[in-house]
Every structure is written in C-alpha cells, then in structure tokens.
Amino acid sequence: MKKSSIIVFSVIFCVSTIFFVYISRNLFKSIKAEVSQKIKEKLDSQPCHLINIWWFFEDLPDFQRLDIDITVTDVSRDFNFYISPINTSINDCSLYAGIQTNTLGKRSKTNRFPINLGKGGIFSRWSQDEITPIGYDYVDMFDDGACDSSGAEGGFCSVRRPFDWTSGTYTLSLIKENTILYNNIPHTWVAYEITEKKTNDTKRIGRLLFEGQSLKLRDDFCAFVEVYGINKKIPPATVTFGFPKVNGIEQNVYKVYAYRPHTTPNVTTVSSQGCEITVTLDPENPRPEPISKAHEHFILRTDTVEIMTSSNSHFLDLIFIPLKMNDSIYPFLFSTGLWYNVIDSVLAQKIELNYDKQTSSFFNSKKYSIGTMKIDDAFHVNGYKGNFYTDVETMQNVGAMMGMETICQFNWLFDFSDNTVTISNDKLMVPVLFDDQALTLDYSIESGQTCMNLTMFGRTMKNVIFATNAHKEIHVSNKFKNIDIMFSKSDFELFEKKQPDSIALDSSKTLFIEGLETNNGHVFFFDSLKINDYTLQGLLAYRSKEGDQTVITANFVRRFRMMYIDSSNKKIHLYVSPSDSARHHRKEILLVNQTLRQYNNAGSMPTALIDSIW
C-alpha cells in the first residue's frame, strides 16, 4: 500500500508539474504578446515622417511674415495625414504649421475635453528647451477652434481650427502682429492664416505668443508630410511645395535637399523644377528598399533652362548659357577652358555693369541668375576692348564667357537631345538609358583651366585641357567640319612613332589614317580612337605646330547625348547610346577623307583651319 501510494503521488506530481509549466509558458507568451502590443501601440502613436525637405538660407532679415504655397490633391479623412510646409523657429523656439485630415485638440482653454475638428489648420510652438511646459496664456483661439498644451511631444502649446481643404492651391502664412508685456517681458503675437488661391478667401486659424519684440527666424526651414495616430495607413497623394518667402521676398538659398527616413515604407518619390518641389505617395506600388540603412537623400535645388544657340553657323557646337542680369537675358559661352568670367567692355557698358578700376572687372549691384540659381561673381575685361563683342542679341560673335569660377559652384547636366541644362548645388539624378556607354573623366583645375590625364594608345597624356569653349573647323567641299581634339606636338609624338604612316580606312583595327598638312598644323582622321576605356568612332583631330597642351574641344562634347559635370567630385561624365550612332558621323568622316585625298592628289589644299575662339 505504501509503495503504490508513493507511485500515485509521483505521477500526480509529474502531471501537475507539466501542467504548471505549460500554463506558465503560455501565460508568459500571452503577457509577452500583450507587452509587445503595448510597445507597438506606443511606437505607432508617434508621428511618422514620410519625407523631410530642407531649405538652407543665407542670413535672413528680421521676421515680419512667412508665406509658402502648397498644391495638394484631396485626401480622405479615413487617413491621418499631416502636410506641414512650415517648420522653423522664432527666437530659438521651434514651431510648425500646416493642414491635417483629422485635427485633434481640446475644446477650449478651460474645457479640456478632446474633440476632432475634421480637416483643419494647426499651428504649434515649443519652449526654448522643449521641456518646460507652456500654458494656454500663449494661445489665442476662436470659439469654433481647439487648443492644446502638454508634454506629449515636449513642452508645447498649439492652436487649431477647422479648414475644409481639398484639391487646390493654398498659401500658408505666419504674420507678426502686436507686442505686449507678459510677466513684464515683451512678447509678440504671431498669427497663422490660410488663403485659398482660387477664391482668394483667407481663414485665420489663430495666434501664438513668442518671447521678444524683434523676431528672428532660423536660417533653415523644413517641410514634411506624415501619417500619425494608431491608424498609419498611407494615402495616395501628391503635394507640391512652393518656395518659402520671408517678408514677401524669395531669400537667397544655398542648398535644398530632402530625405526619406529609412524606417519608413519606400513609397515616396520627390522631384523638383525651379522653385517647386513635388512629393508623390504611391502606397500601392512600393519601391525596393535600398541596401543601405541610411536615410535616402534627394537633392532638390535645381533649375532647368534651355541652352541658347548661336545664329552664326560657325558656332553651332558651342554651348551658350542664358544669364539674367538687370532683368534681361544674355548668352554666355560655357567655358571650361577659362577660370575667370570674361565680358567685352562694350557689352558690359551696354548692360550697365559697374566697373572697378582696381580689379579691372565689372560687377552688378544686383544678383545674377541662371533661372532661379543665384550667382555673385564679377566679370573681367581681360583685354577685350570691343573687338570681341559684335551683337549679343543675334550672337553673331561671342560677347561673354562663363568660366570655371562660376561653373565650379554648381553641378551641370546637359541633355543635348532636348537642348537643356539642369543646374544644381549638389548631386543630380542622371537619366541614363539602359544601353548607355559612358566616358568618365577626372579633372583638376590647373592655372585656371580644366585639366585631366587621358590614356590613348596605351600612353598617358598629362594635363589635357577640357575646353567647351575651344573651337576649330576645316573647310572641305563648301562645308565646315569641326575638330574634336587638338593635339600638342609633344603628345602626338608619344604615339606617332608607334603607328604606321598610313593604315587602310576600312580596317577594323585602324587607329588613325594619313593626315593632311595645312598652313597651321596637321589634320588627322581617326576611324576609331580609344580614350581611357571608351572607344570613339570617326574622329577629326588636329596636330598643332605651336600648342603645348592637347585640347578636347566643344565638338568632342557634342558627340555625346549628355554631359554631367559633377563639380562636387571633380568628374565629367559623357553619355552616349549605340542608338545615338548618328552622332559619330562615321560616314561623313569617310566622305571628308575621300574629298581631302582628291584635293591632295590634285595638288591643291583646302581652306586653312579657322582660329579657335578660346
């Protein structure tokens, strides 16, 4: 009996233990799941920025008002969506303002019952340390509005009011108003208003109080779009932000960029044109996540302008940039072979530039600009006294050149297929075709010129000048053919001895063929020429008797569809696709060569080469 009792007791004990462990484990899992859910809900309760856009300004004046236009598509109240184009600080107190789909707040300063105003405007500010609470004395609200003051997002106060926004364009404004004494210290009211552009109707959202009589904005502004609350569904939407205006003026900006936090879904794209920045949310078509866990950056301070073309048929390969001075547009030759900006004195006087005798340079009391991109540089005379300039309106001659002192301040993306150039303070997205081939050139500035080392025929040529302002042409059969490369005598001798005097033009291994002597040098025709790792077909080259540096010319650049000058990294990328093979004009080269041989056999010579501009 005793032994059987012990056995029964042991079985009961084991079963009880197993049951206890099972119950405990499941209870632990349940508690853990509940805790995880609470953590998740706590995290989900924090706002989630889908994109952040930053403008960095030069020194801003004392604040009187701030205005920014936004163009939005309608967003349903099924989403908790916040568009905030104004995020800055006044007297070191952070603030934001914008519009929301569901605007929550307290019913009044005394009735703290929470209400949902529906679509509305919101204006909030924080204390300087963003911890110290700010009371309702800092809020001036309307009876149909709402307010808030808490530490949920730091020490802040806020004013809100219904505003039934939909698809359209609106101007959001902060306006400095009257100064009062609060606790014997000057404080100033700042009002928030929203104006519908279509009707010009303005709705006042409310006011907040800021310390001080003179108000100073921070020199950088931020705009963002976010989803908030427990329900973080992302709506399909498009928001275009205009350029912020301080005191009614577009102030000078030196950088604009956006970034998408890597913790957010990759459904946001951003683009810019001139002063406008467009954010598009497409939750139904998320993009693959980048490998890097860093924030995804987009550089936005860009402008696209049309390249100007000379009416002089000799200068069609040259690149002219439209520069705005004194409210008029003037063509400036894009000149990577020069450092200084050069202008003819006749043209400078015509457009009423000021002259500084000490520096022998002209300058403008106003800012120059290319599109919306501001430029501060002076323009030097450098000995040009009227013979350089003829007629800038018809561009029969070149009256001014833009040198590397200006070019180096920006990145430039030339698209010769549509005759445009996009300018940016930082990296640009290059629209490369799937079959594009690229010639990448590293450069440095030597004696004010864009110089690079190039490998040709397995030999290195040092300090080759990349000059978009260099231009030479040969006259054959009543046609002008532009030169691609001007070799110095010493560079040409590097490989001249290595090559036979003449190689058949139809040979697939042809590197260069016989040249033709002219008054000033020697013209060569290359069936193919390998530069670094890139092979060009059908090239016109010129060996100078006097030049001591090899020069890449404007016509060489025009053989490509796109040119990206990455000034930040001192690289030049030239892109061309096999579908652009017409630019290689190999058949034309064959015909030119055949014609020149006929000239040579007849004992007559074509017209000598025209002198280069540069």
C-alpha positions as CSV (number, residue, x, y, z in Angstrom):
1,M,0.0,0.0,0.0
2,K,2.7,2.3,0.9
3,K,4.7,1.7,-2.3
4,S,1.6,2.2,-4.5
5,S,0.8,5.5,-2.7
6,I,4.2,6.8,-3.4
7,I,3.9,5.8,-7.1
8,V,0.4,7.5,-7.4
9,F,1.8,10.6,-5.6
10,S,4.8,10.8,-8.0
11,V,2.5,10.5,-11.1
12,I,0.3,13.3,-9.8
13,F,3.3,15.4,-9.0
14,C,4.8,15.0,-12.5
15,V,1.5,15.7,-14.2
16,S,0.9,18.8,-12.1
17,T,4.4,20.0,-12.8
18,I,4.0,19.5,-16.6
19,F,0.6,21.3,-16.4
20,F,2.1,24.1,-14.4
21,V,5.0,24.6,-16.9
22,Y,2.6,24.5,-19.8
23,I,0.3,27.1,-18.2
24,S,3.2,29.3,-17.1
25,R,4.8,29.2,-20.6
26,N,1.5,30.1,-22.3
27,L,0.8,32.8,-19.7
28,F,4.3,34.2,-20.3
29,K,3.7,34.2,-24.1
30,S,0.4,36.0,-23.5
31,I,2.0,38.6,-21.2
32,K,4.9,39.0,-23.7
33,A,2.5,39.4,-26.6
34,E,0.5,41.9,-24.6
35,V,3.6,43.9,-23.7
36,S,4.8,43.8,-27.3
37,Q,1.4,45.0,-28.5
38,K,1.6,47.9,-26.0
39,I,5.1,48.8,-27.1
40,K,3.9,48.6,-30.7
41,E,0.9,50.8,-29.9
42,K,3.2,53.3,-28.1
43,L,5.6,53.4,-31.1
44,D,2.7,53.6,-33.5
45,S,1.3,56.6,-31.6
46,Q,4.3,58.6,-32.6
47,P,4.1,60.6,-35.9
48,C,5.8,59.0,-38.9
49,H,7.5,61.4,-41.4
50,L,7.4,60.1,-45.0
51,I,9.7,62.8,-46.4
52,N,11.6,65.8,-44.9
53,I,12.5,68.8,-47.2
54,W,15.1,71.3,-46.1
55,W,15.9,74.8,-47.4
56,F,19.2,76.4,-46.2
57,F,19.2,80.2,-46.5
58,E,21.8,82.9,-46.2
59,D,21.3,85.4,-43.4
60,L,17.6,86.2,-43.1
61,P,16.1,89.6,-42.2
62,D,14.1,90.1,-39.0
63,F,10.8,88.3,-39.3
64,Q,7.6,90.2,-40.4
65,R,5.8,87.4,-42.3
66,L,6.5,84.0,-43.8
67,D,4.4,82.6,-46.8
68,I,4.6,79.4,-48.7
69,D,2.3,78.0,-51.4
70,I,1.2,74.3,-51.5
71,T,-0.7,72.5,-54.2
72,V,-2.4,69.3,-52.9
73,T,-4.6,66.5,-54.0
74,D,-7.7,65.7,-51.8
75,V,-7.1,63.2,-49.1
76,S,-9.9,61.4,-47.3
77,R,-10.4,61.6,-43.5
78,D,-10.0,57.8,-43.5
79,F,-6.3,58.7,-43.3
80,N,-4.5,60.6,-40.5
81,F,-2.4,62.8,-42.9
82,Y,-0.5,65.9,-42.0
83,I,1.1,68.3,-44.5
84,S,3.4,70.7,-42.8
85,P,5.3,73.2,-45.0
86,I,6.4,75.4,-42.2
87,N,8.9,74.0,-39.6
88,T,11.4,76.5,-38.3
89,S,12.0,78.5,-35.1
90,I,11.3,82.1,-33.9
91,N,13.8,83.4,-31.4
92,D,15.1,79.8,-30.9
93,C,11.6,78.5,-30.2
94,S,10.7,75.6,-32.6
95,L,7.4,75.8,-34.4
96,Y,5.4,74.1,-37.1
97,A,2.2,74.9,-39.1
98,G,0.2,73.0,-41.7
99,I,-3.1,71.2,-42.5
100,Q,-4.4,67.9,-41.3
101,T,-7.2,65.5,-42.2
102,N,-8.1,64.9,-38.6
103,T,-7.3,67.8,-36.4
104,L,-7.5,66.8,-32.7
105,G,-7.4,69.2,-29.7
106,K,-9.0,70.4,-26.5
107,R,-12.4,72.1,-26.8
108,S,-11.3,75.3,-25.0
109,K,-8.7,76.6,-22.6
110,T,-11.0,75.6,-19.7
111,N,-12.8,72.6,-21.1
112,R,-10.1,70.1,-21.8
113,F,-12.5,67.6,-23.4
114,P,-10.8,66.2,-26.6
115,I,-12.5,66.8,-29.9
116,N,-11.9,66.1,-33.6
117,L,-12.3,69.2,-35.8
118,G,-12.0,67.1,-39.0
119,K,-9.9,68.8,-41.7
120,G,-8.2,71.8,-40.3
121,G,-5.2,74.0,-39.8
122,I,-2.7,73.6,-37.0
123,F,0.0,75.9,-35.5
124,S,2.2,74.8,-32.6
125,R,5.3,76.1,-30.8
126,W,7.6,74.7,-28.2
127,S,9.5,76.2,-25.3
128,Q,13.2,77.0,-25.9
129,D,14.4,73.9,-24.1
130,E,11.4,71.9,-25.5
131,I,10.7,70.6,-22.0
132,T,9.4,73.5,-19.9
133,P,5.5,73.5,-20.2
134,I,3.8,76.4,-22.0
135,G,0.4,77.4,-20.7
136,Y,-2.7,78.5,-22.5
137,D,-1.8,82.1,-22.0
138,Y,0.3,81.7,-25.1
139,V,-2.7,80.7,-27.2
140,D,-5.3,82.9,-28.9
141,M,-8.1,80.8,-30.4
142,F,-11.5,81.0,-32.0
143,D,-14.7,79.6,-30.4
144,D,-15.1,77.0,-33.2
145,G,-11.4,76.0,-32.9
146,A,-9.4,74.0,-30.4
147,C,-6.1,74.3,-28.5
148,D,-3.6,72.2,-26.7
149,S,-0.8,72.5,-24.1
150,S,1.0,69.4,-22.9
151,G,4.2,67.5,-22.8
152,A,3.1,64.7,-25.2
153,E,5.6,66.0,-27.8
154,G,7.7,68.1,-25.5
155,G,6.7,71.3,-23.8
156,F,4.4,72.9,-26.4
157,C,1.2,74.8,-27.0
158,S,-1.0,74.8,-30.1
159,V,-4.0,76.4,-31.8
160,R,-6.2,74.6,-34.3
161,R,-9.3,75.5,-36.3
162,P,-11.5,73.7,-38.9
163,F,-10.5,74.3,-42.5
164,D,-12.1,72.0,-45.2
165,W,-9.2,71.8,-47.6
166,T,-9.4,69.7,-50.8
167,S,-7.6,69.6,-54.1
168,G,-6.2,73.0,-54.9
169,T,-3.5,75.6,-54.1
170,Y,-3.2,77.4,-50.8
171,T,-0.9,80.0,-49.3
172,L,0.0,79.3,-45.6
173,S,1.2,82.4,-43.8
174,L,2.7,83.3,-40.4
175,I,2.3,87.0,-39.7
176,K,4.0,89.1,-36.9
177,E,1.4,91.2,-35.0
178,N,1.3,93.3,-31.9
179,T,3.8,93.2,-29.0
180,I,2.5,93.0,-25.4
181,L,4.1,92.8,-21.9
182,Y,3.6,89.3,-20.4
183,N,5.2,88.8,-17.0
184,N,6.8,92.2,-17.5
185,I,8.7,90.8,-20.6
186,P,8.0,91.9,-24.2
187,H,6.1,89.1,-26.1
188,T,4.8,89.3,-29.7
189,W,1.8,87.6,-31.2
190,V,2.2,85.6,-34.4
191,A,-0.9,84.8,-36.4
192,Y,-1.5,81.8,-38.7
193,E,-3.7,82.2,-41.8
194,I,-4.6,80.0,-44.8
195,T,-5.6,81.6,-48.2
196,E,-7.2,79.6,-51.0
197,K,-5.6,80.9,-54.2
198,K,-8.6,80.2,-56.4
199,T,-11.0,82.3,-54.4
200,N,-8.5,84.5,-52.5
201,D,-10.5,83.7,-49.4
202,T,-8.5,83.8,-46.2
203,K,-9.2,81.9,-43.0
204,R,-7.5,82.9,-39.7
205,I,-6.6,79.8,-37.7
206,G,-5.4,81.6,-34.5
207,R,-2.3,83.1,-32.8
208,L,0.6,82.1,-30.6
209,L,2.7,84.2,-28.3
210,F,6.5,84.4,-28.7
211,E,9.2,85.9,-26.4
212,G,10.7,89.2,-27.6
213,Q,9.7,92.2,-29.6
214,S,12.2,91.7,-32.5
215,L,11.6,88.2,-34.0
216,K,14.3,86.2,-35.8
217,L,13.8,83.1,-37.9
218,R,16.2,80.2,-38.1
219,D,18.2,80.1,-41.3
220,D,16.9,76.7,-42.3
221,F,13.3,75.7,-42.9
222,C,11.8,72.2,-43.1
223,A,8.7,70.8,-44.7
224,F,7.3,67.3,-44.2
225,V,4.4,65.0,-44.8
226,E,3.5,62.5,-42.2
227,V,0.9,59.9,-41.0
228,Y,0.0,60.0,-37.3
229,G,-2.1,58.2,-34.7
230,I,-2.7,54.5,-34.3
231,N,-4.0,54.2,-37.9
232,K,-1.0,54.8,-40.0
233,K,-2.4,54.0,-43.4
234,I,-0.6,55.9,-46.1
235,P,-2.9,57.7,-48.6
236,P,-2.2,58.1,-52.4
237,A,-1.4,61.8,-52.6
238,T,0.6,64.5,-54.4
239,V,1.9,67.6,-52.6
240,T,3.8,70.4,-54.3
241,F,5.7,72.9,-52.1
242,G,6.5,76.4,-53.4
243,F,9.5,78.4,-52.4
244,P,9.2,80.0,-48.9
245,K,9.0,83.8,-48.9
246,V,10.3,85.8,-46.0
247,N,8.8,89.3,-45.8
248,G,7.3,88.8,-49.2
249,I,10.7,88.1,-50.9
250,E,12.4,84.8,-52.0
251,Q,15.5,85.0,-50.0
252,N,18.9,83.6,-51.2
253,V,19.2,79.9,-50.6
254,Y,22.4,77.9,-50.9
255,K,21.1,74.3,-50.6
256,V,17.9,72.4,-50.7
257,Y,17.6,68.7,-50.1
258,A,15.1,66.1,-49.0
259,Y,15.5,62.8,-47.2
260,R,13.3,59.8,-46.5
261,P,13.9,58.2,-43.1
262,H,15.0,54.5,-43.7
263,T,12.4,53.4,-41.1
264,T,9.5,54.4,-43.3
265,P,8.0,52.5,-46.2
266,N,9.6,53.2,-49.5
267,V,6.5,54.7,-51.2
268,T,7.7,58.3,-51.5
269,T,9.2,60.0,-54.6
270,V,10.3,63.6,-54.8
271,S,11.2,65.8,-57.7
272,S,11.8,69.5,-58.3
273,Q,11.5,72.0,-61.1
274,G,12.8,75.5,-60.5
275,C,11.4,76.6,-57.1
276,E,8.8,73.9,-56.8
277,I,9.2,70.6,-55.0
278,T,6.7,67.8,-55.6
279,V,6.2,64.8,-53.3
280,T,4.2,61.8,-54.5
281,L,3.0,59.0,-52.3
282,D,2.1,55.7,-54.0
283,P,1.4,53.1,-51.3
284,E,0.1,50.6,-53.9
285,N,3.5,50.4,-55.7
286,P,6.3,50.4,-53.0
287,R,9.8,50.5,-54.4
288,P,12.5,48.1,-53.3
289,E,14.3,49.1,-50.2
290,P,17.9,50.4,-50.7
291,I,20.6,48.2,-49.4
292,S,22.0,51.0,-47.2
293,K,20.1,51.6,-43.9
294,A,21.0,55.3,-44.1
295,H,18.3,57.9,-44.9
296,E,17.6,58.2,-48.6
297,H,18.6,61.7,-49.8
298,F,17.3,63.7,-52.7
299,I,19.0,66.9,-53.9
300,L,16.4,69.4,-54.9
301,R,17.9,72.8,-55.5
302,T,17.9,72.6,-59.3
303,D,16.7,74.5,-62.3
304,T,16.4,73.5,-65.9
305,V,16.9,76.1,-68.7
306,E,17.2,75.9,-72.4
307,I,20.7,76.1,-73.9
308,M,21.0,79.1,-76.3
309,T,22.2,78.6,-79.8
310,S,24.2,81.0,-81.9
311,S,22.8,82.1,-85.2
312,N,26.4,82.1,-86.5
313,S,26.7,78.7,-88.3
314,H,30.4,78.5,-87.2
315,F,29.4,78.3,-83.5
316,L,26.7,75.7,-83.5
317,D,28.8,73.3,-81.4
318,L,29.3,75.8,-78.7
319,I,27.2,75.9,-75.5
320,F,25.6,79.2,-74.5
321,I,24.0,79.7,-71.1
322,P,21.2,82.2,-70.5
323,L,22.4,84.5,-67.8
324,K,20.0,87.0,-66.3
325,M,21.4,90.5,-65.5
326,N,19.4,93.7,-64.8
327,D,16.2,91.9,-65.8
328,S,17.4,90.9,-69.2
329,I,18.8,87.6,-70.6
330,Y,22.3,87.4,-72.1
331,P,24.1,84.4,-73.7
332,F,27.3,83.5,-72.0
333,L,29.7,80.9,-73.6
334,F,30.1,78.0,-71.2
335,S,33.9,77.9,-70.9
336,T,35.6,75.1,-69.0
337,G,38.9,76.2,-70.6
338,L,38.9,79.5,-68.6
339,W,38.8,80.3,-64.9
340,Y,37.5,83.9,-64.9
341,N,34.2,85.1,-66.3
342,V,35.1,87.3,-69.2
343,I,33.0,90.1,-70.8
344,D,33.6,92.5,-73.5
345,S,33.7,96.1,-72.3
346,V,31.2,97.2,-75.0
347,L,28.7,94.6,-73.8
348,A,29.4,95.4,-70.1
349,Q,28.7,99.1,-70.7
350,K,25.6,98.3,-72.7
351,I,24.0,96.3,-69.9
352,E,25.2,99.0,-67.4
353,L,27.5,96.9,-65.2
354,N,29.7,98.8,-62.7
355,Y,33.4,99.0,-63.4
356,D,36.1,98.5,-60.7
357,K,39.4,100.0,-61.9
358,Q,41.5,98.4,-59.2
359,T,40.5,94.9,-60.2
360,S,39.7,95.7,-63.9
361,S,36.4,93.9,-63.5
362,F,32.7,94.6,-64.0
363,F,30.2,93.7,-61.4
364,N,26.5,94.0,-60.9
365,S,24.8,95.6,-57.9
366,K,22.0,93.0,-58.3
367,K,22.4,89.3,-58.2
368,Y,23.0,87.4,-61.5
369,S,21.0,84.3,-62.0
370,I,20.6,81.3,-64.3
371,G,16.9,80.5,-64.0
372,T,16.5,80.7,-60.2
373,M,20.1,79.9,-59.4
374,K,21.9,83.0,-57.9
375,I,25.4,84.0,-58.9
376,D,27.6,86.6,-57.2
377,D,30.8,86.6,-59.4
378,A,32.3,89.6,-61.2
379,F,33.2,89.6,-64.9
380,H,36.7,90.5,-66.0
381,V,37.7,92.5,-69.1
382,N,41.0,90.7,-69.7
383,G,42.0,92.9,-72.7
384,Y,38.8,92.5,-74.7
385,K,38.0,96.1,-75.8
386,G,35.2,95.9,-78.2
387,N,36.7,93.7,-80.9
388,F,35.5,90.6,-79.0
389,Y,31.8,91.7,-78.9
390,T,29.7,92.2,-82.0
391,D,26.0,91.6,-81.4
392,V,24.9,89.6,-78.4
393,E,21.2,89.6,-79.4
394,T,21.9,87.7,-82.7
395,M,25.0,86.0,-81.2
396,Q,27.0,86.6,-84.4
397,N,30.0,86.7,-82.2
398,V,30.8,85.8,-78.6
399,G,30.5,88.8,-76.2
400,A,30.9,87.0,-72.8
401,M,32.3,83.8,-71.4
402,M,31.3,82.0,-68.2
403,G,34.4,80.5,-66.6
404,M,35.2,77.8,-64.0
405,E,35.0,80.2,-61.1
406,T,31.2,80.1,-61.7
407,I,30.9,76.6,-63.2
408,C,32.6,75.0,-60.1
409,Q,29.8,76.3,-57.8
410,F,27.2,74.0,-59.4
411,N,26.7,70.6,-60.9
412,W,25.6,70.7,-64.6
413,L,23.6,68.1,-66.5
414,F,23.5,68.9,-70.2
415,D,20.9,67.0,-72.3
416,F,21.8,67.8,-75.9
417,S,18.9,65.7,-77.2
418,D,16.4,68.3,-75.9
419,N,18.8,71.2,-75.7
420,T,18.5,71.8,-72.0
421,V,20.8,72.1,-69.0
422,T,19.8,71.3,-65.4
423,I,21.8,73.1,-62.6
424,S,22.1,72.0,-59.0
425,N,24.1,72.8,-55.9
426,D,24.6,69.1,-55.3
427,K,24.2,65.7,-56.9
428,L,21.8,65.2,-59.8
429,M,19.9,62.2,-60.9
430,V,21.2,61.3,-64.4
431,P,18.5,59.8,-66.7
432,V,20.8,57.1,-68.2
433,L,19.4,54.8,-70.9
434,F,19.7,51.0,-70.5
435,D,22.3,50.8,-73.3
436,D,24.3,54.0,-72.5
437,Q,28.0,53.9,-72.6
438,A,29.9,56.5,-70.5
439,L,33.3,58.2,-70.7
440,T,34.3,59.3,-67.2
441,L,37.0,61.9,-66.9
442,D,38.6,63.0,-63.6
443,Y,39.7,66.6,-63.7
444,S,41.6,69.2,-61.7
445,I,42.0,73.0,-62.1
446,E,45.5,73.9,-63.2
447,S,46.4,77.5,-63.9
448,G,42.6,78.3,-64.1
449,Q,41.9,75.6,-66.7
450,T,40.1,72.2,-66.5
451,C,42.9,69.6,-66.9
452,M,42.9,65.9,-66.9
453,N,45.2,62.9,-67.7
454,L,44.0,60.7,-70.5
455,T,45.1,57.3,-71.8
456,M,45.3,57.0,-75.6
457,F,47.0,54.1,-77.4
458,G,48.2,52.8,-74.0
459,R,50.1,56.0,-73.3
460,T,49.2,58.7,-70.7
461,M,48.8,62.3,-71.9
462,K,49.1,64.7,-68.9
463,N,47.3,68.0,-68.4
464,V,44.9,67.7,-71.3
465,I,42.7,70.7,-71.4
466,F,38.9,70.1,-71.4
467,A,37.6,73.2,-73.1
468,T,34.0,73.5,-74.1
469,N,34.9,77.0,-75.4
470,A,37.6,75.6,-77.8
471,H,36.5,75.5,-81.5
472,K,38.3,74.7,-84.7
473,E,37.0,73.7,-88.1
474,I,38.2,72.8,-91.5
475,H,36.6,73.8,-94.8
476,V,36.0,71.0,-97.2
477,S,33.7,70.9,-100.3
478,N,32.0,74.1,-99.2
479,K,31.3,72.6,-95.8
480,F,32.9,73.2,-92.4
481,K,33.9,70.2,-90.3
482,N,34.6,70.7,-86.7
483,I,37.8,69.4,-85.0
484,D,37.3,67.0,-82.0
485,I,40.8,67.0,-80.5
486,M,43.7,69.4,-80.9
487,F,46.9,67.5,-80.1
488,S,50.0,69.2,-78.9
489,K,53.2,68.3,-80.8
490,S,54.7,66.5,-77.8
491,D,51.6,64.5,-77.1
492,F,51.2,63.4,-80.7
493,E,54.9,62.3,-80.8
494,L,54.1,59.9,-77.9
495,F,52.4,57.5,-80.3
496,E,53.3,58.8,-83.8
497,K,56.4,56.7,-84.0
498,K,54.4,53.6,-82.8
499,Q,51.9,53.8,-85.7
500,P,52.5,53.2,-89.4
501,D,52.4,56.2,-91.7
502,S,49.2,55.1,-93.3
503,I,46.5,52.5,-92.4
504,A,43.6,51.5,-94.6
505,L,40.5,53.3,-93.6
506,D,38.3,50.2,-93.8
507,S,40.5,48.2,-91.4
508,S,38.7,47.3,-88.2
509,K,42.0,47.8,-86.3
510,T,42.5,51.3,-87.7
511,L,43.7,53.8,-85.1
512,F,44.4,56.7,-87.3
513,I,44.9,57.3,-91.0
514,E,47.1,59.6,-93.0
515,G,46.8,63.2,-92.2
516,L,46.8,66.4,-94.3
517,E,49.1,69.3,-93.9
518,T,47.6,72.8,-93.6
519,N,49.0,76.2,-93.0
520,N,48.9,76.0,-89.2
521,G,49.2,72.3,-88.4
522,H,48.2,68.8,-89.5
523,V,44.7,67.3,-89.7
524,F,44.2,63.6,-88.9
525,F,41.2,61.3,-89.4
526,F,40.7,58.5,-86.9
527,D,38.4,55.7,-87.8
528,S,38.4,54.8,-84.1
529,L,40.2,56.2,-81.1
530,K,40.3,54.7,-77.6
531,I,40.3,57.2,-74.7
532,N,40.7,55.5,-71.3
533,D,38.2,52.6,-71.6
534,Y,35.9,54.2,-74.2
535,T,36.3,53.9,-77.9
536,L,35.1,56.7,-80.2
537,Q,34.3,56.1,-83.9
538,G,35.2,58.6,-86.7
539,L,37.2,61.4,-85.2
540,L,38.7,64.6,-86.6
541,A,42.0,65.5,-84.9
542,Y,44.4,68.4,-85.4
543,R,48.1,68.5,-84.5
544,S,49.2,72.0,-83.7
545,K,52.6,73.3,-84.6
546,E,52.6,75.7,-81.6
547,G,50.2,74.5,-78.9
548,D,52.0,72.9,-75.9
549,Q,48.8,71.2,-74.4
550,T,46.3,68.8,-76.0
551,V,42.8,70.2,-76.0
552,I,39.4,68.5,-76.0
553,T,37.0,70.8,-78.0
554,A,33.3,71.7,-77.9
555,N,32.6,69.4,-80.9
556,F,34.0,66.4,-79.0
557,V,31.4,67.1,-76.2
558,R,28.6,67.5,-78.8
559,R,29.3,63.9,-80.0
560,F,27.6,62.7,-76.8
561,R,23.9,62.9,-75.8
562,M,24.5,64.0,-72.2
563,M,27.3,65.6,-70.2
564,Y,27.2,65.7,-66.4
565,I,29.8,67.9,-64.8
566,D,30.0,66.7,-61.1
567,S,31.8,69.7,-59.6
568,S,31.5,68.3,-56.1
569,N,33.7,65.3,-57.1
570,K,35.6,66.9,-60.0
571,K,34.3,64.4,-62.5
572,I,32.9,64.8,-66.0
573,H,30.6,62.0,-67.3
574,L,29.8,61.9,-71.1
575,Y,27.0,59.5,-72.0
576,V,26.0,58.1,-75.4
577,S,24.0,55.1,-76.6
578,P,24.5,53.0,-79.7
579,S,21.2,54.3,-80.8
580,D,22.9,57.7,-81.0
581,S,25.3,56.4,-83.5
582,A,24.5,59.2,-85.9
583,R,26.4,61.5,-83.6
584,H,29.6,59.5,-84.5
585,H,29.1,60.6,-88.2
586,R,31.5,58.0,-89.4
587,K,30.1,58.1,-92.9
588,E,30.7,61.8,-93.0
589,I,34.3,61.2,-91.9
590,L,34.8,58.8,-94.8
591,L,33.4,61.3,-97.3
592,V,35.6,64.1,-95.9
593,N,38.7,61.9,-96.0
594,Q,37.9,60.9,-99.6
595,T,37.5,64.6,-100.6
596,L,40.7,65.6,-98.9
597,R,42.6,62.9,-100.8
598,Q,41.2,64.2,-104.0
599,Y,42.5,67.7,-103.1
600,N,45.9,66.2,-102.2
601,N,46.1,64.3,-105.4
602,A,45.2,67.4,-107.4
603,G,47.9,69.4,-105.6
604,S,45.5,71.9,-104.1
605,M,44.8,72.5,-100.4
606,P,41.5,73.2,-98.6
607,T,41.0,76.4,-96.7
608,A,43.2,76.7,-93.6
609,L,41.7,76.0,-90.2
610,I,39.8,78.8,-88.6
611,D,41.4,80.0,-85.3
612,S,39.8,78.7,-82.2
613,I,37.7,81.0,-80.1
614,W,39.3,80.2,-76.8
